[in-house]
């Protein structure tokens, strides 16, 4: 099932919307998909204002074998902003809560961070090629992840931490990768924003493990998103390469805090993302 079909929740404004999940071996629905579907459900109740921010909490794992019901509460439609609350429900239990705000673009003061100076996507290898070249040097889970064919292509700027020993891998908690959709996404602001939300949940929490010489793919860490926030700053074209620059300010009490900046290849800041998640070490 393509991303546009996954994001296109069924239902009508004023009633609940329904979303589905593709088959997965992870045992739970990918968090980025839940955020994307909730965003689309909320946007369906707003007349002509694109989303500018969302703040969400993952309360329970979503079951990919069952549909998700998205209940949208229309909190306010003011002169400039519209606010919505979305509850995602399965089997009568809330698994996810989101607040979203919408605003039509207006001119004003502008500034933003500069894009990091890193190699471009054409200078880097695809995950599939990295997995083939490095083979047994990669942990089993990471090798399987690199070999899969998904709807989003990733090209990491630095892969050294994936192939060295744990002590050598520990480094400053930062990472960067180029991302783009491999399937066409229509020129529709709602679907483009939903795609951004979907991509924003990919690899971000793993940045919190860089300083500890671990990854979420090794099976030694119990990792799960707790909360997620996105500020949509400029239009996003999912079929163009974007640099996802990530850093982790802190980790404490089994939780890791990570934040990301999404830049166009030309250097425009498109979105700012913050996530906290569980990064609890698994003990034998």
C-alpha positions in Angstrom: 0.0 0.0 0.0 1.5 3.4 -1.0 1.8 6.3 1.5 -1.0 8.4 0.0 -3.4 5.5 0.4 -2.2 4.9 4.0 -2.6 8.6 4.9 -6.1 8.9 3.3 -8.2 8.2 6.4 -11.9 7.3 5.7 -14.7 9.4 7.2 -16.4 12.7 7.2 -15.9 16.0 9.1 -18.0 15.9 12.2 -17.6 12.1 12.6 -14.7 9.8 13.4 -12.1 8.9 10.7 -10.6 5.4 10.2 -7.0 4.6 9.4 -5.3 1.3 8.6 -1.8 0.0 8.9 0.2 -2.2 6.6 1.5 -5.6 7.8 4.6 -5.2 10.0 7.0 -7.5 11.8 7.5 -5.0 14.6 4.2 -6.0 16.4 3.1 -2.4 16.6 2.0 0.4 14.3 4.8 2.8 13.3 4.4 6.0 15.3 5.0 8.2 12.3 2.0 6.7 10.5 -0.2 7.4 13.5 0.9 11.0 13.5 0.4 11.3 9.8 -3.1 9.9 9.9 -4.1 12.0 12.8 -2.8 15.1 11.0 -4.9 14.3 7.9 -8.0 13.6 10.0 -7.6 17.0 11.7 -6.9 18.8 8.4 -10.1 17.4 7.0 -12.0 19.5 9.5 -10.2 22.8 8.7 -11.4 24.9 5.7 -8.3 26.5 4.2 -5.5 26.7 6.7 -2.4 24.4 6.5 -0.9 22.9 9.7 1.8 24.9 11.4 2.4 22.8 14.5 1.4 19.6 16.3 2.2 18.1 19.8 1.4 14.5 20.4 1.7 11.7 23.0 2.0 8.0 22.3 0.0 6.4 25.2 -0.2 2.7 24.1 1.3 0.6 21.2 -1.0 0.5 18.2 -2.1 -2.9 16.9 -1.4 -3.2 13.2 -4.1 -5.9 12.9 -6.9 -3.6 13.7 -8.1 -0.2 12.3 -7.5 3.0 14.3 -10.4 5.4 14.9 -9.4 9.1 14.9 -11.8 11.3 16.8 -11.4 15.0 16.0 -12.5 17.7 18.4 -12.9 21.1 16.8 -11.7 23.4 19.7 -11.5 26.8 18.0 -11.6 28.6 14.6 -10.4 32.1 15.2 -9.5 34.9 12.9 -5.9 33.5 12.3 -5.7 30.1 13.8 -7.7 26.9 14.1 -7.1 24.4 16.9 -8.0 20.7 16.9 -7.6 17.8 19.3 -7.3 14.2 17.9 -7.7 11.0 19.9 -6.7 7.7 18.3 -8.7 4.8 19.6 -8.4 1.0 19.3 -10.7 -1.5 21.1 -12.2 1.4 23.2 -8.8 2.5 24.5 -7.0 5.7 23.6 -3.5 4.9 22.2 -2.5 8.4 21.1 -3.4 12.1 21.7 -2.6 15.1 19.6 -3.1 18.8 19.6 -2.7 20.5 16.2 -2.8 24.2 15.1 -3.5 25.5 11.6 -2.7 29.0 10.1 -2.7 30.5 6.7 0.6 31.8 5.6 1.2 35.5 6.3 4.3 37.7 5.6 6.4 38.8 8.6 9.8 38.7 10.2 11.9 35.6 9.1 15.1 33.9 10.2 16.3 30.4 10.6 19.4 28.2 11.4 21.8 27.4 8.6 22.0 24.0 7.1 25.1 22.0 8.2 27.9 21.7 5.8 27.8 17.9 4.9 28.3 15.8 1.8 25.3 15.8 -0.6 23.1 12.8 -1.2 24.8 12.0 -4.6 28.1 11.7 -2.7 26.7 9.0 -0.3 25.7 5.4 -0.6 22.2 4.1 -0.2 21.4 1.8 2.7 21.1 -1.2 0.5 24.5 -0.6 -1.0 26.0 0.0 2.5 24.5 -3.3 3.7 25.8 -5.2 0.8 29.3 -3.7 1.1 29.7 -4.1 4.8 27.8 -7.4 5.2 28.7 -9.1 8.5 30.3 -6.0 9.9 26.8 -4.8 10.7 24.6 -6.2 13.5 21.8 -8.5 12.3 19.0 -6.1 13.0 20.7 -3.2 11.3 21.6 -5.4 8.2 18.0 -6.4 7.8 16.9 -2.7 8.1 19.4 -1.6 5.5 18.2 -4.4 3.1 14.5 -3.6 3.3 12.8 -1.6 0.6 10.5 1.1 2.1 8.7 4.1 0.8 11.4 6.5 2.1 15.1 6.4 1.0 17.7 7.3 3.6 21.4 8.1 3.1 23.3 8.6 6.3 26.2 11.0 6.3 28.3 9.0 8.7 28.0 5.2 9.1 31.2 4.7 11.2 29.3 4.2 14.4 27.4 1.3 13.0 30.4 -0.8 12.2 32.9 -0.1 15.0 33.0 -1.6 18.5 30.8 -0.1 21.2 33.6 2.0 22.8 34.8 3.4 19.4 31.2 4.2 18.4 30.5 6.4 21.4 30.6 10.0 20.1 28.9 13.4 20.3 25.2 12.7 20.1 24.6 14.1 16.6 23.8 12.6 13.2 22.6 13.6 9.8 21.0 11.8 6.9 19.4 12.7 3.6 15.8 11.6 3.1 13.3 11.5 0.2 10.2 9.6 -0.9 10.8 7.0 -3.6 7.1 7.1 -4.7 5.4 10.2 -6.1 3.5 12.3 -3.6 0.9 14.7 -5.1 1.3 18.5 -4.9 -1.2 18.6 -2.0 -0.2 20.5 1.1 -2.1 18.1 3.4 -0.4 14.9 2.0 3.0 16.7 1.9 2.7 17.6 5.5 1.5 14.1 6.4 4.6 12.7 4.7 6.8 15.1 6.6 5.2 13.8 9.8 5.8 10.2 8.8 9.5 10.8 8.0 10.0 12.9 11.1 9.7 9.8 13.3 12.4 7.9 11.4 15.8 7.5 13.1 15.3 10.5 15.4 15.3 8.6 18.7 18.3 6.6 17.6 20.3 9.8 17.8 20.0 9.7 21.6 22.0 6.5 21.6 25.0 7.8 19.7 26.7 8.9 22.9 26.4 5.4 24.3 27.7 3.4 21.4 24.3 1.7 20.7 21.6 1.7 18.2 17.9 0.9 18.3 18.6 -2.0 15.9 20.8 -4.1 18.2 18.1 -5.6 20.5 20.0 -4.4 23.6 17.7 -1.3 24.0 14.0 -1.1 24.5 13.1 1.9 22.4 9.7 3.6 21.9 8.5 7.1 21.2 6.8 8.9 24.2 6.0 12.3 22.7 6.5 14.1 19.5 6.3 17.7 18.3 6.6 19.3 14.9 6.7 22.9 13.7 6.0 23.2 10.0 7.9 26.2 8.7 8.0 26.1 5.0 6.4 23.9 2.2 7.8 20.4 1.9 8.3 18.5 -1.3 8.7 14.8 -0.2 10.2 13.8 -3.6 13.2 16.2 -3.2 16.2 15.3 -1.1 16.1 16.9 2.4 18.8 16.9 5.1 17.5 15.6 8.4 20.1 17.0 11.0 19.6 15.5 14.5 21.1 16.0 17.9 20.3 14.8 21.4 20.6 17.3 24.2 20.2 14.8 27.0 19.3 11.3 28.2 18.1 10.5 31.7 15.9 8.0 33.6 15.6 5.6 30.7 14.5 8.5 28.4 16.3 10.1 25.5 15.6 13.6 24.2 16.2 14.3 20.5 15.6 17.2 18.2 15.8 17.5 14.4 15.9 20.1 11.7 14.8 19.4 8.2 16.5 21.4 5.5 16.0 21.6 1.7 19.1 20.9 -0.4 19.3 24.6 -1.0 19.5 25.3 2.8 16.0 26.4 3.7 14.7 25.2 7.1 11.5 23.3 6.4 10.6 21.9 9.9 11.8 21.6 13.4 11.1 18.4 15.3 11.5 17.4 19.0 10.9 13.9 20.4 11.4 12.1 23.7 11.4 8.4 23.9 12.2 5.4 26.0 15.7 4.1 25.6 15.8 1.6 28.4 18.7 -0.9 28.3 17.6 -4.5 28.1 19.3 -6.7 30.8 19.9 -10.5 30.3 
